[in-house]
């Protein structure tokens, strides 16, 4: 099973909104916009100072027809090659 991160152009402050392209068994799969979702979160203290916790990526939406057998491996590749993020930009 050959899975490779081809590209991801997400950057602060919207890390999750980048275009993600994965090579799986010789096919380039372009993921829908905003396909990544951070496993992190943002909390605020009593003075409204934010505390941002980063967490592993999850995939919110897969390309149409993406093979189920590759999904776990793709998540492993994404989480090992794309820095975890939760920028608080959604708050």
C-alpha positions, 0 to 999 in steps of 0.5 A: 500500500503506497500512500504519500502526502503530495501537497498541503498548503494550509497555513496559519491562521487557517491551517485546516483550510488548505488544499490536501493532495494524497497519492494512493496507489498511483492516483492523486486524490484532491480533497475537498476544501476544509477537509481537515479538522483539528483534534485540538481545542481553544479555551478561555480563562476568566480574563478571556485569555485563550489557551490553544491545545493542538491535536491530531488531524481528522478528516471531515470529508473524503474525495468521492470514491476514495477507497476505504482500505486506505483511510487509516493509513492516510490519517497516519501519513497526515498526522506524521507529516502535517504539523498538528494545529489548532490556531483558534481561527474558528473561534 
